[in-house]
Amino acid sequence: MDNDNQGPRILITIWILTGLSGLFLLVRLFCKLMTKRLLWWDDHVLTLSWIMLLTSVVLVTISVSKGLGKHVSAVPVENLSSMGLIGNLTGTFSILAAVWSKTSFALTLLRLMQGRMKTLLWAIMASVNVAMGLNALFMWIRCAPAAKTWNPYVPGTCWAPDVYPRFGMFAAGYSAAMDFVLALLPWSVIWKLQMKRKEKFGIAIAMSMGFFAGATAIMKTIVIPTLASPDFTYVSTPLIIWGAAESAVTIIAASIPVLRILFRDLRSLSRRYYMSGSRAQAQGSRSNAKRNGAVMVSEEKNVDEWSDRGTLGGSSRKIIQVTEITVAVEGGGESGGHRSGDV
């Protein structure tokens, strides 16, 4: 790969990230629909976030065709202004993808938390959306007229070169910090669930994938100063890649907990298949009995199976259905019956 042309590297990386995150999102939605659960706001916001990510990646692809990834000296002068405008649009959609993916996960947690934790979640959502929203807005108003932000040849004035990158670093850094907070919050709920410690750790880790999102946000924060570089078409490569990675990883992290439904149902299906085989074998043995007998069959039902806490696998509320079956063989072939009841 040509070191003077980072375009192919950009495209391969961001399209893989977008495709992978889209796959996780589709499986998340499939799991919810498969279990007849209604899609909620967190699902819709996460889907919108992925659409913003896809839009930004399409715009980057267009920019690469115009010279993004090459040194600015190798880019045709007539392409610079259009690349600048596309760059502003890409940055806006990328910011929206990042902030809405975090908002989606916060909305998911909102349904699990109570009291002060809910207030904290609302504060996090509001503050992150304001900080990132201002970051997107400043991208367009840092020059007067606004056209000068993407076309340096337009007469006008702009903020000092380091002002916008500094605010961008603040907003991205704050967003990264909130990723870590959101990743830690589920532990307070999970640790109170009635289940084995091993299962608690499994669920907590699944709910804490936001740590990886926070790590990608930190990496993006580090490379934001490249916005002020004269050779921005080349040195902005890491910023573009980490920007896409932040949103993609957050979408994946927000989808992983819901995938527990799929794994749980697959285990349950396997268990039922095994039990049905064992029960058929046992019934074959009982058919040779020479006297009346009673068989007690019990079945546990999780009444919280489709709720958000049920998704975590932590509900301890169950109904045990007991069925008594009386079988008469030889001498009383006409008698038989069953009784059932819930405990």
N, C-alpha and C positions, 0 to 999 in steps of 0.2 A: 504494500500500500504506500502510495506517494506521501512522504512526510510533509510536503508542501500543499497537499490537498487533503484536508480532514473531512471532506464531504461524505465519502463512502462510510467512514467510521461513524459519523453522526447518524446517518440514515439507518445503518444496520442496527446500531444500539437502540435508538429511540423506537424503531418499529418493532423490535423484539419485545421491548418493555411494554409498549402499547398492546401488542397482541397477547402477551402473557397476562397482563392485568385484565384485559377484556375477557379472557377465558375464565379467570377466577370469578369475575363479576357474573358471567353467564351461569356458572355452576351455582353460585350463591342464589341467584334468582330461581334457578331450576329447583334447588332444594326447598325453597320456600313454597313454590307453586306445587311441587310434588306432595308436600305435606299439607296442602290445602290451607296454607297460612296466607293471609292478605298481605300484600306489599304495603309497607309503611313509608313514612317520610324519609327515613334513613336510606331505604332502597332507591327511592326516586332521586334523592340528592346525590347518591353515589353514582347512579347511572348518568346523571347530568355532568358530574365531575369527569367521568370517562369520556363523554362526548366532547368536553372542553379539551381534554388531553389529546384526543384524536384530531380535533381541529387544529391545535397548535402544532402537532406533528405533520399534518398536511401542509401547513404554512411553512414549516422548516424545510420540507421537501422542495417546495417551490423556491425558497431562498437558496438552497443548495444548487438548484439548476441555474441560478443567476450568479453564483460565485461564492456563496457562504462556505466557509471551510478553507478558502484560499487566502493568501496574503492580500491585503487591500490593494497593493500595487498590481496584482494580477487580475483584479476585477475590473471589467469595463466601467468607465466613469458613468455612463448613462444608466447603469444598473444600481448605482449606490443609493439614489433617492428611493426607488421602489423597494430595495432591500431594507432601507431604514423604516419605511412604512410597514412592511410585512413584519419586520422585527418588533415594532411596537405592538402590532396585533398579536404576534406570537407570545410576547411577554404577558399581555393582558389575559389571553386564554390560558396560559400556563399558570398564572397566579390564581385564576378562578378554579382551575382543576385542583390545585394544591389545597386551597382553603376550603373548597366544598367537600373534598374527600375527608378532611379532618372534621368538618361539621357533621358529616354523615356518621362517623364513628361516635362523635359526642352525642348525637341523637339516639344512637343505639344504647349507649350507656344511660341516657336520660330515662329510659324505660326500666332500668334496673336499680337506679339510685333513689334515695329518699332524703327528705329534709335538707340539710345544709349542702350535701353532695350535689343535689339538683341545682341549688343556687350557684354553686361553684361551676358546674357545667355550663349553665347559661352565661355566666361571666366569661368563661373561656371562649365560648362560641362567639359572643358579641365582640370581645376584644380582638380575637384573631381575625375576624371578618373586617373589623374597622382598620386594623393595622395593614392587612394585605390589600384591602380596598383602596386605602390611601396610596399604597405603593403602586397600584395599577393606575390610579388617577394622576399621580405626580409624573408618571412616564409621559403623559400627554401634555401637561401644563407647565413643564419645567422651562419651556421657551415661549416667547411671545414674538410673533404668532406661533400657534401650535405646529404649523407646518415645518418650522425650523427644527423640530425634534427629529424629523426624519430626513430633512433636506438641508444640509449645512450651508447651501448657497443662497437660501432665502434670507433677506435682510431681517434683522431682529436681534433680540437679546435673550440670553439663557442664564440659568443659575450657574454658580461656580461649578466646575467639572466634578468636584468631589462630593457635592451636596446630595445629589440623588443616589449615588452608590452607597453613601453612608446610611441614608434612610432605608435603602433596600436591604442592607446588612442587618440593620436593627429589626426590621419587619420579619426577615427570614430567620434571624436568630431567635426572636420571640416565638415564632411559629414552631421552631424546632424544640424549644423548651416546653411548649404546650403539648407536643407529641409525647414527650416523656411523662408529663403529668397524666395525660389520658391513658397511657400504657400502664401506669401504676394504680389508677383509681379502681379498676375491676377487682384488685386483690382484696379490698375491704369488703366486697360482697361475697366473693368466692370463698373466702376463708370461713364464712359463717354457714356455708352449706353443709348439710349432713351427708357426708360421703368420705371415702377413704382419702388419706392425705395424698396418695399417689395420683388419684383422680383430680384432686384440687390443683395440684401442680400442673397437670396436663391442661386443664381448662384455663388456668391462670396464664400459662405460657401462650396458649392460643389467643387469649384476649390481649396479650401484651406485645404482639408483633409490631405495635407502633414504635417500639424502640428502634427498629430498622428504618422506619420512616423518619424518625428524629435524626438518625445518623446521616441519611441522605440529605436532609435539610441543612445539617451542619456543613456538609461538603459543598452544597450549593452556596451557602453563606460565604464560605472561604473564597470562592472564585468570583463573587459579584463585582469586586473592583475591576475586573477586566472590561466592564462596561465603559470605563473611561479611557481605554487604550485606543490610540490612533489606528492600530491594526486590529480593530474589533472583529472584522470578518473572519480572522484566523484564530485569535486568542480566546474568542468567546465559545469555542468548542466545548470545553468542560462545563461551562455554565448551562449550555443548551442540554447537554446529556444529563447533568445532575438535576436540572429542572424537571425533565421528563421522568427521571428516576424517582424523584420525591413523590410525585402524584401516583405513579404506577405502583410503587411499594406501599403507599398508604391505602390504595384501593385493594391490593392483595391482602394487606394486614386486616382491613375491615371485613374482608370476605371469609377469612379463615375460620373465625368462630362459628359462623353459620354452617360451614361444611361439616361440623360435628353431627348435624342432623343426618347427612348422608352416611357417614361412617357408623353412626348409631343404628340406623335402619338396616344397613348391610349386616352388622353383627347380629341384630335381632332376627333378620331373615335366616341367617345361617343357623342360629340357635333353634328357631322354630322347625327348621328342616331336620335337624338332629333329633329334636324332641319327638317329632311326628314319627320318625323311624323307630325310636325306642318305644313309643306308645303302641305302635302297630305290633311290635314283637311281644310286648307284654300282654296285649289283648289276645294274641294267638295262644299264649300260655294259659290264660284264664279260660279259654274255650274248652279246655280239657278238664275243668274242675268238676267234681262229683257232688258239690253241695252249693247251697245258696251263699252268696258273698256280697259284700258291700265295698265299693271302691270310692275313696274320697279324692276328688280332683280339685286342685286349687290353682288359681291363675291371678297373677298380680297385674293390676292396671294402674298406670300412672295418670292421674287425673289432671296433671299439670303438663301433659306431654307437649302441647303446642304453644305454651306461653313462652315469653322470653327467658324466664328462669328455667323452664323446661328445656330450652335449647342448650343451656349450659350443662344440662344433665344433672342438676343439683336438687331437684325437687324430691322431698321425702314423703309427700302425701300420696299414698297408694290405696287402692281398694283391692281386697282379696276376695275373689268369688269362689265359693266352695260348692261343689256339686257332689251329691251322694247318688251313686248308681247301684241299684240292687239287681243282681242277675240270678235267675233260677235256672238250673240245668238238671234234667232228669227228675222225674217225679213231680215237678211243679212247673213244667215248661210254659204254662200260661201266665204265671205270676211274674211281675217285674215292674219296675218303675224308677223314678228318680226324683230327688228333691234338690233344690238349689237355693242359695241365698247369698247375700253380700254381707261381709263383715267390715 
